[in-house]
Amino acid sequence: MTAHELAIDITKTLHRAGQAAYLAGGCVRDMLLGREPKDFDVVTDAPPGRVRELFSDALAVGAQFGVMLVRREGVQVEIATFRSDHAYLDGRRPSGVTFTSSAEQAVRRRDFTINGLLLDPASGQVLDLVGGRADLEARLVRAIGDPAERFAEDRLRMLRAIRFAARFGFAIEPATLAAIQQQRAAIDGVATERVREELVRILTEGGARRGMELLDEAGLLARLLPEICAMKGVPQPPEFHPEGDVWIHTLLMLEMLREPSPTLALGVLLHDVGKPPTFRVAERIRFDGHVEVGAKMAEEICTRLRFSRRQIDQIVALVANHLRFKDADRMRPSTLKRFLRLEAFEEHLELHRLDCLSSHRNLENYEVVLRAWRSLPEEEIRPARLLTGDDLIAAGYQPGPLFQKMLETVEEAQLEGRITSSAEALALVRAQFPAGAAEGPGSSTGGEDHP
């Protein structure tokens, strides 16, 4: 069973019981646009108690608002009772609701006209009480009623307007956009997690570039991501970046995203966030240390937005490693293999590809790394260890700070193909780190050799 089939079954059951029932909201909008809906919602004049009588498997997920959930065969559909809302006191949800038999009252409490359409699946008739079909045809996102009131009720709707406009390639109706601009400061009071979710959806549902431009036009970008606003007007060396400043370069990359993961999308958005604070002009435009600065800024931004630790680590890694591709043809085999071992390396590849296509368009280094990633077997990139700490102790070495350096030396030689057995590994350690010595050749704690 699909969610669509379950929604149809629910409306049929409600109709047989003498109740009005419609498909509502985004699923109707998407079907009229020729898109496959992700979710299906049903609205009805049946009060919650009646819904529970008709659907013994219904779960009360928002009983105070008249919302029930039916799950069957791995799919789910929400059933909402027609209602009018009481005053919104917290900028998020109504203080109470009144259940009603009026479809028009129920529709007028929704956010945008394109989400206010109802569909009777039995007859195929679309019930349009707010001009949603005309706005679909005109490709407009328009608030229902007074936009200032709609945004005061739920301030997150300001970001939702931008998300829908970006995803569908629509414009935001002028009065609706003006209301967002006027109320933009109110976004500061929205829960960080809700803001983060909307930003991620703007970046990943299609139209990421358009989304950033609309956020900027609405005045929301400066409030939520001032570090991105700082990219505007920051010039780049024309020999490497003929496309223009850091903002334009980033927008071009966002425009080419295709169904990205949240971490890739944020990696693209933030990969050059360190350029504005490191900009200087010497013999040419320079951004010395912008990768290191950018990685730190990316961590601060993602922490502020309350991404998970795993997501933060991946986004920071994308920023921190995005320039390493330029050394691909000069990397030692061990360095290249360690590079290929980065978590979700396909995201590093895609970020670099977009980086090149949005600037100099030279993909030579990308092709070098891509060939290596595709051709090297996993056992060569992550070979089984030839030596362990226990082996070193058995060989007469005292545990201490040099153990890590010894094991790194062995791994590097293994990745280079200079040793292939535990005996060769131990011989290498004995040659470079005499037993009992406080320190041996090459025992500094420096990082790996990056050409």
N, C-alpha and C positions, 0 to 999 in steps of 0.2 A: 504494500500500500504506500502511496505517495502522500505528502502533505496535502496536495491538491485534492486527491480522492477522499481523504479524511474530512477535509473542509466541506466538500460536496455532501458527504454522508451526514455531517452534522446539520447542514442547512435543511436537508430532506427530513430529518427527524424533527426539527423544530417546526417546519411547515406542516407536517402531519399532526403535530400537537396544536395547530392553530396559531402558531407564533410567527411573527415576521423574522426573517433572517437574511442577511446579506454577507457576501465577502466584502471586506473593507480595507481601505488604506493602501499600503504599498503594493500589495499583490494586485489590486485592481489597476493601479497606476502602471505597474510593470507590464501587465498583460496588454493594456492599451498601447504601450510603447513597443510591443513585440519582444519583450524581454522575458526571461524565465524568472518568475518570482522565487525568492529564497525562502520566504515565510508566508503563511496564510493565516489571516485573522477573520473571525466571524463576529458580527454584531447582531443583536437581537433585542426585541422588546420583552423577552422573557426575563423576569427578575432572577437573581442568583439562586433562590430556593427552587424555582421551577427548573432551572438548568440542572441543578443537582438531582432533581427527581428524574429528569429525562436521560441524564448521563451519570450512571452510578460510578463510572471511573473518572469523573471530573475531579480535579484538584483545585482547591481555592488558593490561587497564587497572589491574588489581590482582592480578597473578598470585600474589603471596605470600599473598593472602587468597582465592584461588580465584575471582576475578571476571574474566569475559570480556565483551567488548562486540561485538555484531553490528550492523552498519549496512547498511541496504539502502534504496534509493529514498528517501533523505532522512530516514528514521526510524531509531531505534536502540533496542535492548533489551539490558539486562544479564543475563548468565547467571552465577549464583553457585552454587558447589558447597556442599552441606551441610557445615557445619563447627562445631566448638566452639572457643572462644577461650581462649588462654592468658592469663596475668595482664596487666592493663592497668597500665603503669608510668608513663605520661605523661598520664593523664586524657583520652586521645583515641582511641588505637588499641591493639589487643592486641600483646603482644610476639611473638606467633606464633599459629598456628592448627593444628588437627588436623582433616583432612578426615574425614567420617563418612558412613555410609549412613543415619543416623537423622534423620528429619525433625523429631522432637521436640527432639533436641539442638540442631538448627539454629535452631528457632524460639525456644528459651529463651535464646538469646544476643541476641535483638532487644530493642528498647527498651520498647514499650508493647503491651498486649494487642490493641488495635485494629489494630496494624500487624503482628501475628503470625499472621494468618489466611492459609491456603493454599487455592488453588482449582484443582481438576483440570478443565481446560476440556473434556476429553473426556466426562466424566460429569456435569459441573456440580456435583460434590460439593465442599462447603467443609470443609476439614480444620481443626478448631479445637481446638488442644491447650492453649490458655492462657486460655480464657474470653473471647475477644475479641468473639464475637457477643453475649453477654450484656451486655458493657460498651457495645457499640454501641447496644443497645436501651435501656440505662440512661443513655446519653449521658455516659459517664465516660471520662476518660483515666487509665489505671492502668498503673503500671510492671509489667513481667513479673518475678515473683519479688520479691526484696528491693529496694525502690526505692533505698535508700542505696547498694547495690552497683551498680545500674544507673547511677546518677549519678556514682559514683566512677570507673566505667569510662570514661564520656564525659560530661564536665561540661556540654557544650553541650546535652545532653538536657534539662536544666532549662528552657532556652528553648524547645526543641522541644515540651515538654509544654504550655507556655503557648500556643505558636502553634497547636497542634492544638485545644486547648480554645477558643481565641478563634475560629478559623476555623469550627468546627462548632457553636459554641454549647454546648459540653459543660462539665461541671464536672470539676475535677481531684480524683480520689479522695483522701480525707483523708490516708492514710498517704503517698501520693505527694507531696502538697503539703507535708506536714510534713517530708519528706526534703529537698525543695527549700529550704524555710526554714532547715533546719539546715545545709545545705551551701552556702548562698548566697555565702559569701565565696570559695568555690572558683571562681566565675565570673571572678574577677580574673585567673586564670591561663590563661584561654582566649584564643586568638589573636584580636586585634581584628577582623580581617576576617571571621572566622566569627561573632562576636557581631553585627557590623554586618549581615551577611546575614540572620540570624535576626530582628533588630529590624525590618529593612525588610520582611520577609515578614509579620511580625505586623501591621505597619501597612498592608500592601497586599493581603493575601489575604482580607480580610473580617474583621469583628469587631475593628477597631482599638481601639475604646473598651474592649471587654472585655479585650483584650490588655494595655492599659496598667493597667487595674484589677488584673488578675492579677499582672502584674509588681510592682505596688505591694504587693499582699497577700503575695506570695512573698518580699518583701524584696530583689528584684533591681533594681527601679527606682532605689532609693537608691544602689545601687552603680554602676549603669551610667549613669544620667541624673539625678544629684542636682539639677540645675537644674530638672527637671520636677517633682520632689518639692517643690521650694520654692514652687511655685504654690499648693499646698494651703493654704487658709485666708487667702489674700490677697484682701481684699474689693475690689469694684469699685463705681463710682458706680451706684446702682440705677436712675437715670433712663436710663442707657445699657445697663446690664447687669442686668436684673431676674432673670436666671437664676442669679446667684450669683457665687462667687469665680472666680479665674483658672483654677483646676484644673477646676471644673465646666464653665466655658465651653469650655475646650480639649477636654474629653471629649465634649461635645455636638457639636463640629465633627468630631471623629474618628468619631463614631457615624454621621455623614451621608456619610462618604467612600464613593464607589462606584468600585471598580477604579482607584484613583489611581496615578499614576506615583510612583516613590520620592521624587522631588523635591517634588511637591505634598504627599505625606503628611508629609514632614519639615518642609515649610513650614508646614503646619497645626499640627503638634506644637510648633514653635518660634516661631510668629509673635508670641506674647506672652511669650516667655521673659525679656524685659527688664523686665517689670512688677514682679516681686518686689524686685529691687535698687533700683528707682526709686520704690517706693511711698512716698507721704507724704500727710498730711492737712493741707490749708490751709483755705480756705473750703469745700472739698469734697475727696474723694479725688482725688489726682493721680498721674500717672506721667510726669512731665516727662522727656523724652529717652529714653523706653523703646524707641522704634524704633531709635535709633542704638545704644543699649546692647545691645538684642536682636540686631541684625545682627552686632555684634562677637561676642557670645556664641554665636550660631548658627555663625559661622565657626570658632570655637574648638572647639565640640562636634563639628561635622562633620569637622574636621581630626583631632580625637582619634579619631574612628571610622574615619578613613582613607577617606572618600568621595573620588571623583575630583575633580580641580580643577573640571571643568565642572559636576558636580553641586553642589559647594560654592557656586560662583558663583550658580547658579540658586536654591538654597535661601536664600542670603543676600539675593538680590534680592527674593525673595518676602517675607521679613521686613522688609526695608528699605523696601519700597514699599506695604505693605498698608494704610497710612492715607491714601494719596494720593487714593483714591476719594472721600473726604469733600469734596474741593475740585472735583469733576468739573464741577459746573454753573457754576463761576467760572473755570475754566481758559481761558487764551487758546488759540486754535486751535493755535499752535505748540507750546505745552506739552502739550496733549492728544495731538497727533500723536507727539511724542517719547515720551510715556507708552505709547502703543499700540505703539511700536517695541520695547518690552522683549521679550527672548527668551521664547518660549513664553508669550505673553500670555494664552492661554486658562487657564493655571494661576493667574495673578494674578486673573483674573475669578472662577474657581471658589473660590479662597481667600476672596475678598471676599464672595461669595455665602454661603458657609458661615458666615463671620464675622457677617454680618447676621442670618441665620436662627437663629444660636445666641445672639443677644442681643436687640437692639431690633426686629428683623424688618422694618426699613425698607429696601426695595430700590431706592429712587428713584435713588441715585447709581449703583448697579450697572446699572440700565436705561439711564441716560444713556450710560455708557461702552460698554455692550454694543451699543447702537444705532450709536454712532460706529464701533466696531470692525467691525461687520457692513456698514456702509454706505460707509465711506471706502475708495476703491480703493487698492491697494498703491502706485500711483505718486504718490498724494497724501501717503501716510504716509512713504514713502521715495522722494522725487523724485530724479531725476538731478541731479547738482550743476551749478549754473549757472556756477560759478567755481572755479578750482583755484589752488594756489600758483604754478604756472607762469604762469597768466594774470596774477597779481599782479606777478610779476617782469617779464613782458612790458610791463606797464603802468607800469613805472618804480619799483616798490616794492622796497626792500631786504629780503631775508629776515630775519626776526626774530620776537620774541615776539608782535608784534601780528598776525602772519599768522593765527593761530588765531582771534583775536577778530574779524578781518575776515570770515573764512569763516563763523563762527558768526552774525554779523550778517546776512550774505547768506542763510544757511539759514533763520534765523528769519523774515525778510521773505518768503522763498519759501513757507514753511509757512503764513504768515499770508495769502498770496495777494496781497501788495502788489507783488511783482515776478514776472515770468514768463520773462524772457530774460536772456542773458548781458550784453547791453548795459545793461539796467536794473540788473543786479547790479553791474557795474563803476561805473556812475553813483552808485549808493548808497555804494559804498566811497569813491569820490572825494569825495563830500559829507561823509562822516563821518570819513575818515582822509586828510587832505591828504598828498600824496606828499612824502616827506622828513621829515615831522614825527616826532619821537621818540615821540609818543603822540597820540592823537586822542580825540574825544568818545566816551565809552562804552568806553574801552579797558581798563578794569579787568578783572581776570581772574576776576571773580565768576561764579557759576553761572547757570543759566537762571532766569528770573523765575517763581517759583511763587506764585500768588495765595494 
